[in-house]
């Protein structure tokens, strides 16, 4: 059966270096996704690829 799922979001504020944000904005624009989506994907990738000793 088709089930509609809703993702819960929480607003947080993070301070990032200006040059990093600029690079990410360019990538997000080229890929046609939001900056928020790119940041989420980057964080998930980093967490999924931590060394096992760091988890």
N, CA, C, O and CB atoms as a CASP TS submission, in Angstrom:
PFRMAT TS
TARGET T0000
AUTHOR 0000-0000-0000
METHOD Language model
MODEL 1
PARENT N/A
ATOM      1  N   UNK     1       0.842  -1.176   0.000  1.00  0.00           N
ATOM      2  CA  UNK     1       0.000   0.000   0.000  1.00  0.00           C
ATOM      3  C   UNK     1       0.891   1.243   0.000  1.00  0.00           C
ATOM      4  O   UNK     1       1.954   1.258   0.620  1.00  0.00           O
ATOM      5  CB  UNK     1      -0.960  -0.004   1.220  1.00  0.00           C
ATOM      6  N   UNK     2       0.447   2.274  -0.696  1.00  0.00           N
ATOM      7  CA  UNK     2       1.171   3.541  -0.754  1.00  0.00           C
ATOM      8  C   UNK     2       1.037   4.257   0.574  1.00  0.00           C
ATOM      9  O   UNK     2      -0.064   4.440   1.094  1.00  0.00           O
ATOM     10  CB  UNK     2       0.651   4.428  -1.906  1.00  0.00           C
ATOM     11  N   UNK     3       2.180   4.660   1.115  1.00  0.00           N
ATOM     12  CA  UNK     3       2.182   5.364   2.400  1.00  0.00           C
ATOM     13  C   UNK     3       2.916   6.690   2.245  1.00  0.00           C
ATOM     14  O   UNK     3       4.053   6.724   1.775  1.00  0.00           O
ATOM     15  CB  UNK     3       2.844   4.497   3.512  1.00  0.00           C
ATOM     16  N   UNK     4       2.278   7.763   2.632  1.00  0.00           N
ATOM     17  CA  UNK     4       2.887   9.085   2.558  1.00  0.00           C
ATOM     18  C   UNK     4       3.672   9.325   3.841  1.00  0.00           C
ATOM     19  O   UNK     4       3.142   9.223   4.947  1.00  0.00           O
ATOM     20  CB  UNK     4       1.809  10.196   2.343  1.00  0.00           C
ATOM     21  N   UNK     5       4.961   9.648   3.661  1.00  0.00           N
ATOM     22  CA  UNK     5       5.821   9.889   4.822  1.00  0.00           C
ATOM     23  C   UNK     5       6.190  11.356   4.866  1.00  0.00           C
ATOM     24  O   UNK     5       6.437  11.975   3.831  1.00  0.00           O
ATOM     25  CB  UNK     5       7.095   9.005   4.775  1.00  0.00           C
ATOM     26  N   UNK     6       6.228  11.901   6.050  1.00  0.00           N
ATOM     27  CA  UNK     6       6.591  13.300   6.237  1.00  0.00           C
ATOM     28  C   UNK     6       7.886  13.370   7.026  1.00  0.00           C
ATOM     29  O   UNK     6       7.999  12.795   8.109  1.00  0.00           O
ATOM     30  CB  UNK     6       5.461  14.082   6.958  1.00  0.00           C
ATOM     31  N   UNK     7       8.865  14.082   6.475  1.00  0.00           N
ATOM     32  CA  UNK     7      10.138  14.277   7.159  1.00  0.00           C
ATOM     33  C   UNK     7      10.015  15.454   8.113  1.00  0.00           C
ATOM     34  O   UNK     7       9.549  16.530   7.737  1.00  0.00           O
ATOM     35  CB  UNK     7      11.289  14.508   6.145  1.00  0.00           C
ATOM     36  N   UNK     8      10.435  15.236   9.339  1.00  0.00           N
ATOM     37  CA  UNK     8      10.407  16.317  10.327  1.00  0.00           C
ATOM     38  C   UNK     8      11.704  17.102  10.240  1.00  0.00           C
ATOM     39  O   UNK     8      12.787  16.519  10.205  1.00  0.00           O
ATOM     40  CB  UNK     8      10.197  15.761  11.763  1.00  0.00           C
ATOM     41  N   UNK     9      11.597  18.399  10.205  1.00  0.00           N
ATOM     42  CA  UNK     9      12.763  19.271  10.138  1.00  0.00           C
ATOM     43  C   UNK     9      12.848  20.128  11.400  1.00  0.00           C
ATOM     44  O   UNK     9      11.835  20.493  11.997  1.00  0.00           O
ATOM     45  CB  UNK     9      12.705  20.163   8.879  1.00  0.00           C
ATOM     46  N   UNK    10      14.079  20.436  11.785  1.00  0.00           N
ATOM     47  CA  UNK    10      14.338  21.298  12.931  1.00  0.00           C
ATOM     48  C   UNK    10      15.234  22.433  12.453  1.00  0.00           C
ATOM     49  O   UNK    10      16.214  22.193  11.747  1.00  0.00           O
ATOM     50  CB  UNK    10      14.998  20.503  14.120  1.00  0.00           C
ATOM     51  N   UNK    11      14.914  23.643  12.825  1.00  0.00           N
ATOM     52  CA  UNK    11      15.747  24.791  12.468  1.00  0.00           C
ATOM     53  C   UNK    11      16.909  24.917  13.446  1.00  0.00           C
ATOM     54  O   UNK    11      16.721  24.920  14.663  1.00  0.00           O
ATOM     55  CB  UNK    11      14.911  26.092  12.452  1.00  0.00           C
ATOM     56  N   UNK    12      18.105  25.019  12.892  1.00  0.00           N
ATOM     57  CA  UNK    12      19.323  25.242  13.677  1.00  0.00           C
ATOM     58  C   UNK    12      20.141  26.284  12.936  1.00  0.00           C
ATOM     59  O   UNK    12      19.993  26.448  11.725  1.00  0.00           O
ATOM     60  CB  UNK    12      20.147  23.906  13.890  1.00  0.00           C
ATOM     61  N   UNK    13      20.992  26.981  13.649  1.00  0.00           N
ATOM     62  CA  UNK    13      21.870  27.961  13.037  1.00  0.00           C
ATOM     63  C   UNK    13      23.307  27.483  13.197  1.00  0.00           C
ATOM     64  O   UNK    13      23.746  27.152  14.299  1.00  0.00           O
ATOM     65  CB  UNK    13      21.672  29.370  13.668  1.00  0.00           C
ATOM     66  N   UNK    14      24.036  27.451  12.080  1.00  0.00           N
ATOM     67  CA  UNK    14      25.442  27.060  12.097  1.00  0.00           C
ATOM     68  C   UNK    14      26.255  28.160  11.438  1.00  0.00           C
ATOM     69  O   UNK    14      25.803  28.782  10.476  1.00  0.00           O
ATOM     70  CB  UNK    14      25.662  25.696  11.376  1.00  0.00           C
ATOM     71  N   UNK    15      27.432  28.398  11.945  1.00  0.00           N
ATOM     72  CA  UNK    15      28.342  29.376  11.342  1.00  0.00           C
ATOM     73  C   UNK    15      29.341  28.604  10.492  1.00  0.00           C
ATOM     74  O   UNK    15      30.061  27.736  10.986  1.00  0.00           O
ATOM     75  CB  UNK    15      29.075  30.249  12.437  1.00  0.00           C
ATOM     76  N   UNK    16      29.372  28.935   9.202  1.00  0.00           N
ATOM     77  CA  UNK    16      30.277  28.280   8.270  1.00  0.00           C
ATOM     78  C   UNK    16      31.152  29.328   7.605  1.00  0.00           C
ATOM     79  O   UNK    16      30.727  30.469   7.423  1.00  0.00           O
ATOM     80  CB  UNK    16      29.495  27.465   7.212  1.00  0.00           C
ATOM     81  N   UNK    17      32.370  28.951   7.241  1.00  0.00           N
ATOM     82  CA  UNK    17      33.241  29.902   6.549  1.00  0.00           C
ATOM     83  C   UNK    17      32.604  30.362   5.232  1.00  0.00           C
ATOM     84  O   UNK    17      31.984  29.574   4.517  1.00  0.00           O
ATOM     85  CB  UNK    17      34.625  29.268   6.281  1.00  0.00           C
ATOM     86  N   UNK    18      32.771  31.648   4.929  1.00  0.00           N
ATOM     87  CA  UNK    18      32.148  32.240   3.738  1.00  0.00           C
ATOM     88  C   UNK    18      32.553  31.511   2.465  1.00  0.00           C
ATOM     89  O   UNK    18      31.716  31.286   1.590  1.00  0.00           O
ATOM     90  CB  UNK    18      32.520  33.713   3.626  1.00  0.00           C
ATOM     91  N   UNK    19      33.834  31.136   2.348  1.00  0.00           N
ATOM     92  CA  UNK    19      34.290  30.472   1.128  1.00  0.00           C
ATOM     93  C   UNK    19      33.639  29.099   0.955  1.00  0.00           C
ATOM     94  O   UNK    19      33.367  28.686  -0.173  1.00  0.00           O
ATOM     95  CB  UNK    19      35.810  30.328   1.144  1.00  0.00           C
ATOM     96  N   UNK    20      33.386  28.391   2.050  1.00  0.00           N
ATOM     97  CA  UNK    20      32.710  27.100   1.983  1.00  0.00           C
ATOM     98  C   UNK    20      31.271  27.274   1.507  1.00  0.00           C
ATOM     99  O   UNK    20      30.801  26.523   0.654  1.00  0.00           O
ATOM    100  CB  UNK    20      32.739  26.404   3.351  1.00  0.00           C
ATOM    101  N   UNK    21      30.585  28.251   2.052  1.00  0.00           N
ATOM    102  CA  UNK    21      29.197  28.510   1.657  1.00  0.00           C
ATOM    103  C   UNK    21      29.135  28.881   0.177  1.00  0.00           C
ATOM    104  O   UNK    21      28.249  28.420  -0.542  1.00  0.00           O
ATOM    105  CB  UNK    21      28.580  29.639   2.524  1.00  0.00           C
ATOM    106  N   UNK    22      30.059  29.701  -0.274  1.00  0.00           N
ATOM    107  CA  UNK    22      30.080  30.094  -1.687  1.00  0.00           C
ATOM    108  C   UNK    22      30.261  28.877  -2.591  1.00  0.00           C
ATOM    109  O   UNK    22      29.560  28.737  -3.593  1.00  0.00           O
ATOM    110  CB  UNK    22      31.202  31.112  -1.945  1.00  0.00           C
ATOM    111  N   UNK    23      31.198  28.000  -2.238  1.00  0.00           N
ATOM    112  CA  UNK    23      31.425  26.782  -3.028  1.00  0.00           C
ATOM    113  C   UNK    23      30.171  25.907  -3.050  1.00  0.00           C
ATOM    114  O   UNK    23      29.789  25.376  -4.093  1.00  0.00           O
ATOM    115  CB  UNK    23      32.619  25.982  -2.459  1.00  0.00           C
ATOM    116  N   UNK    24      29.546  25.769  -1.900  1.00  0.00           N
ATOM    117  CA  UNK    24      28.356  24.917  -1.814  1.00  0.00           C
ATOM    118  C   UNK    24      27.180  25.523  -2.578  1.00  0.00           C
ATOM    119  O   UNK    24      26.401  24.796  -3.195  1.00  0.00           O
ATOM    120  CB  UNK    24      27.967  24.694  -0.348  1.00  0.00           C
ATOM    121  N   UNK    25      27.049  26.843  -2.540  1.00  0.00           N
ATOM    122  CA  UNK    25      25.980  27.493  -3.304  1.00  0.00           C
ATOM    123  C   UNK    25      26.151  27.250  -4.797  1.00  0.00           C
ATOM    124  O   UNK    25      25.171  27.022  -5.506  1.00  0.00           O
ATOM    125  CB  UNK    25      25.954  28.999  -3.018  1.00  0.00           C
ATOM    126  N   UNK    26      27.382  27.297  -5.272  1.00  0.00           N
ATOM    127  CA  UNK    26      27.654  27.051  -6.694  1.00  0.00           C
ATOM    128  C   UNK    26      27.298  25.615  -7.060  1.00  0.00           C
ATOM    129  O   UNK    26      26.655  25.373  -8.082  1.00  0.00           O
ATOM    130  CB  UNK    26      29.139  27.333  -7.024  1.00  0.00           C
ATOM    131  N   UNK    27      27.708  24.672  -6.237  1.00  0.00           N
ATOM    132  CA  UNK    27      27.405  23.264  -6.500  1.00  0.00           C
ATOM    133  C   UNK    27      25.901  23.027  -6.485  1.00  0.00           C
ATOM    134  O   UNK    27      25.366  22.372  -7.379  1.00  0.00           O
ATOM    135  CB  UNK    27      28.094  22.361  -5.466  1.00  0.00           C
ATOM    136  N   UNK    28      25.215  23.557  -5.471  1.00  0.00           N
ATOM    137  CA  UNK    28      23.767  23.373  -5.368  1.00  0.00           C
ATOM    138  C   UNK    28      23.060  23.932  -6.598  1.00  0.00           C
ATOM    139  O   UNK    28      22.146  23.307  -7.135  1.00  0.00           O
ATOM    140  CB  UNK    28      23.229  24.047  -4.097  1.00  0.00           C
ATOM    141  N   UNK    29      23.483  25.099  -7.036  1.00  0.00           N
ATOM    142  CA  UNK    29      22.866  25.718  -8.209  1.00  0.00           C
ATOM    143  C   UNK    29      23.112  24.873  -9.455  1.00  0.00           C
ATOM    144  O   UNK    29      22.191  24.663 -10.244  1.00  0.00           O
ATOM    145  CB  UNK    29      23.410  27.142  -8.416  1.00  0.00           C
ATOM    146  N   UNK    30      24.336  24.386  -9.643  1.00  0.00           N
ATOM    147  CA  UNK    30      24.663  23.557 -10.809  1.00  0.00           C
ATOM    148  C   UNK    30      23.861  22.259 -10.816  1.00  0.00           C
ATOM    149  O   UNK    30      23.480  21.765 -11.878  1.00  0.00           O
ATOM    150  CB  UNK    30      26.160  23.242 -10.832  1.00  0.00           C
ATOM    151  N   UNK    31      23.610  21.712  -9.636  1.00  0.00           N
ATOM    152  CA  UNK    31      22.881  20.444  -9.528  1.00  0.00           C
ATOM    153  C   UNK    31      21.366  20.637  -9.462  1.00  0.00           C
ATOM    154  O   UNK    31      20.615  19.662  -9.508  1.00  0.00           O
ATOM    155  CB  UNK    31      23.347  19.687  -8.303  1.00  0.00           C
ATOM    156  N   UNK    32      20.917  21.881  -9.353  1.00  0.00           N
ATOM    157  CA  UNK    32      19.484  22.158  -9.315  1.00  0.00           C
ATOM    158  C   UNK    32      18.812  21.731  -8.027  1.00  0.00           C
ATOM    159  O   UNK    32      17.652  21.319  -8.027  1.00  0.00           O
ATOM    160  CB  UNK    32      18.815  21.487 -10.455  1.00  0.00           C
ATOM    161  N   UNK    33      19.555  21.832  -6.915  1.00  0.00           N
ATOM    162  CA  UNK    33      18.989  21.502  -5.610  1.00  0.00           C
ATOM    163  C   UNK    33      19.181  22.692  -4.677  1.00  0.00           C
ATOM    164  O   UNK    33      19.946  23.610  -4.975  1.00  0.00           O
ATOM    165  CB  UNK    33      19.648  20.219  -5.018  1.00  0.00           C
ATOM    166  N   UNK    34      18.488  22.667  -3.561  1.00  0.00           N
ATOM    167  CA  UNK    34      18.637  23.751  -2.592  1.00  0.00           C
ATOM    168  C   UNK    34      19.933  23.580  -1.820  1.00  0.00           C
ATOM    169  O   UNK    34      20.473  22.478  -1.713  1.00  0.00           O
ATOM    170  CB  UNK    34      17.436  23.794  -1.625  1.00  0.00           C
ATOM    171  N   UNK    35      20.419  24.681  -1.290  1.00  0.00           N
ATOM    172  CA  UNK    35      21.612  24.631  -0.445  1.00  0.00           C
ATOM    173  C   UNK    35      21.343  23.752   0.776  1.00  0.00           C
ATOM    174  O   UNK    35      22.217  22.998   1.201  1.00  0.00           O
ATOM    175  CB  UNK    35      22.038  26.060  -0.006  1.00  0.00           C
ATOM    176  N   UNK    36      20.160  23.844   1.329  1.00  0.00           N
ATOM    177  CA  UNK    36      19.794  23.029   2.487  1.00  0.00           C
ATOM    178  C   UNK    36      19.886  21.540   2.147  1.00  0.00           C
ATOM    179  O   UNK    36      20.392  20.745   2.939  1.00  0.00           O
ATOM    180  CB  UNK    36      18.369  23.381   2.967  1.00  0.00           C
ATOM    181  N   UNK    37      19.394  21.172   0.961  1.00  0.00           N
ATOM    182  CA  UNK    37      19.450  19.772   0.536  1.00  0.00           C
ATOM    183  C   UNK    37      20.899  19.312   0.415  1.00  0.00           C
ATOM    184  O   UNK    37      21.234  18.206   0.838  1.00  0.00           O
ATOM    185  CB  UNK    37      18.713  19.580  -0.806  1.00  0.00           C
ATOM    186  N   UNK    38      21.754  20.146  -0.156  1.00  0.00           N
ATOM    187  CA  UNK    38      23.164  19.789  -0.305  1.00  0.00           C
ATOM    188  C   UNK    38      23.836  19.623   1.056  1.00  0.00           C
ATOM    189  O   UNK    38      24.584  18.668   1.264  1.00  0.00           O
ATOM    190  CB  UNK    38      23.899  20.852  -1.128  1.00  0.00           C
ATOM    191  N   UNK    39      23.577  20.534   1.973  1.00  0.00           N
ATOM    192  CA  UNK    39      24.171  20.439   3.313  1.00  0.00           C
ATOM    193  C   UNK    39      23.718  19.145   3.996  1.00  0.00           C
ATOM    194  O   UNK    39      24.524  18.462   4.629  1.00  0.00           O
ATOM    195  CB  UNK    39      23.780  21.675   4.179  1.00  0.00           C
ATOM    196  N   UNK    40      22.449  18.811   3.871  1.00  0.00           N
ATOM    197  CA  UNK    40      21.922  17.575   4.457  1.00  0.00           C
ATOM    198  C   UNK    40      22.628  16.356   3.875  1.00  0.00           C
ATOM    199  O   UNK    40      23.032  15.454   4.609  1.00  0.00           O
ATOM    200  CB  UNK    40      20.406  17.469   4.223  1.00  0.00           C
ATOM    201  N   UNK    41      22.776  16.334   2.540  1.00  0.00           N
ATOM    202  CA  UNK    41      23.440  15.201   1.901  1.00  0.00           C
ATOM    203  C   UNK    41      24.905  15.098   2.329  1.00  0.00           C
ATOM    204  O   UNK    41      25.409  14.001   2.568  1.00  0.00           O
ATOM    205  CB  UNK    41      23.346  15.322   0.379  1.00  0.00           C
ATOM    206  N   UNK    42      25.576  16.225   2.423  1.00  0.00           N
ATOM    207  CA  UNK    42      26.980  16.229   2.852  1.00  0.00           C
ATOM    208  C   UNK    42      27.127  15.704   4.284  1.00  0.00           C
ATOM    209  O   UNK    42      28.022  14.910   4.571  1.00  0.00           O
ATOM    210  CB  UNK    42      27.564  17.650   2.752  1.00  0.00           C
ATOM    211  N   UNK    43      26.262  16.145   5.158  1.00  0.00           N
ATOM    212  CA  UNK    43      26.312  15.690   6.560  1.00  0.00           C
ATOM    213  C   UNK    43      26.039  14.193   6.653  1.00  0.00           C
ATOM    214  O   UNK    43      26.744  13.475   7.362  1.00  0.00           O
ATOM    215  CB  UNK    43      25.290  16.465   7.421  1.00  0.00           C
ATOM    216  N   UNK    44      25.016  13.720   5.938  1.00  0.00           N
ATOM    217  CA  UNK    44      24.699  12.291   5.957  1.00  0.00           C
ATOM    218  C   UNK    44      25.861  11.467   5.416  1.00  0.00           C
ATOM    219  O   UNK    44      26.190  10.422   5.977  1.00  0.00           O
ATOM    220  CB  UNK    44      23.432  12.013   5.141  1.00  0.00           C
ATOM    221  N   UNK    45      26.479  11.920   4.341  1.00  0.00           N
ATOM    222  CA  UNK    45      27.620  11.211   3.767  1.00  0.00           C
ATOM    223  C   UNK    45      28.771  11.148   4.776  1.00  0.00           C
ATOM    224  O   UNK    45      29.371  10.092   4.976  1.00  0.00           O
ATOM    225  CB  UNK    45      28.084  11.898   2.461  1.00  0.00           C
ATOM    226  N   UNK    46      29.069  12.275   5.401  1.00  0.00           N
ATOM    227  CA  UNK    46      30.160  12.317   6.378  1.00  0.00           C
ATOM    228  C   UNK    46      29.893  11.382   7.542  1.00  0.00           C
ATOM    229  O   UNK    46      30.792  10.658   7.970  1.00  0.00           O
ATOM    230  CB  UNK    46      30.363  13.739   6.892  1.00  0.00           C
ATOM    231  N   UNK    47      28.685  11.385   8.056  1.00  0.00           N
ATOM    232  CA  UNK    47      28.351  10.523   9.192  1.00  0.00           C
ATOM    233  C   UNK    47      28.377   9.050   8.801  1.00  0.00           C
ATOM    234  O   UNK    47      28.817   8.207   9.583  1.00  0.00           O
ATOM    235  CB  UNK    47      26.977  10.888   9.749  1.00  0.00           C
ATOM    236  N   UNK    48      27.906   8.736   7.590  1.00  0.00           N
ATOM    237  CA  UNK    48      27.902   7.348   7.128  1.00  0.00           C
ATOM    238  C   UNK    48      29.303   6.830   6.850  1.00  0.00           C
ATOM    239  O   UNK    48      29.519   5.618   6.811  1.00  0.00           O
ATOM    240  CB  UNK    48      27.059   7.219   5.881  1.00  0.00           C
ATOM    241  N   UNK    49      30.260   7.735   6.658  1.00  0.00           N
ATOM    242  CA  UNK    49      31.613   7.310   6.293  1.00  0.00           C
ATOM    243  C   UNK    49      32.649   7.612   7.362  1.00  0.00           C
ATOM    244  O   UNK    49      33.844   7.665   7.071  1.00  0.00           O
ATOM    245  CB  UNK    49      32.021   7.969   5.012  1.00  0.00           C
ATOM    246  N   UNK    50      32.209   7.808   8.585  1.00  0.00           N
ATOM    247  CA  UNK    50      33.138   7.962   9.703  1.00  0.00           C
ATOM    248  C   UNK    50      33.883   6.655   9.922  1.00  0.00           C
ATOM    249  O   UNK    50      33.352   5.581   9.636  1.00  0.00           O
ATOM    250  CB  UNK    50      32.391   8.389  10.994  1.00  0.00           C
ATOM    251  N   UNK    51      35.098   6.736  10.421  1.00  0.00           N
ATOM    252  CA  UNK    51      35.799   5.519  10.820  1.00  0.00           C
ATOM    253  C   UNK    51      34.969   4.836  11.893  1.00  0.00           C
ATOM    254  O   UNK    51      34.337   5.502  12.713  1.00  0.00           O
ATOM    255  CB  UNK    51      37.249   5.829  11.335  1.00  0.00           C
ATOM    256  N   UNK    52      34.968   3.520  11.887  1.00  0.00           N
ATOM    257  CA  UNK    52      34.172   2.770  12.845  1.00  0.00           C
ATOM    258  C   UNK    52      34.523   3.145  14.288  1.00  0.00           C
ATOM    259  O   UNK    52      33.645   3.122  15.150  1.00  0.00           O
ATOM    260  CB  UNK    52      34.370   1.276  12.629  1.00  0.00           C
ATOM    261  N   UNK    53      35.784   3.488  14.573  1.00  0.00           N
ATOM    262  CA  UNK    53      36.189   3.840  15.919  1.00  0.00           C
ATOM    263  C   UNK    53      35.592   5.171  16.367  1.00  0.00           C
ATOM    264  O   UNK    53      35.488   5.436  17.565  1.00  0.00           O
ATOM    265  CB  UNK    53      37.694   3.894  16.004  1.00  0.00           C
ATOM    266  N   UNK    54      35.188   6.029  15.379  1.00  0.00           N
ATOM    267  CA  UNK    54      34.620   7.329  15.700  1.00  0.00           C
ATOM    268  C   UNK    54      33.106   7.294  15.894  1.00  0.00           C
ATOM    269  O   UNK    54      32.520   8.261  16.381  1.00  0.00           O
ATOM    270  CB  UNK    54      34.962   8.306  14.618  1.00  0.00           C
ATOM    271  N   UNK    55      32.477   6.192  15.519  1.00  0.00           N
ATOM    272  CA  UNK    55      31.008   6.118  15.596  1.00  0.00           C
ATOM    273  C   UNK    55      30.514   5.886  16.993  1.00  0.00           C
ATOM    274  O   UNK    55      29.306   5.801  17.215  1.00  0.00           O
ATOM    275  CB  UNK    55      30.491   5.027  14.707  1.00  0.00           C
TER
END
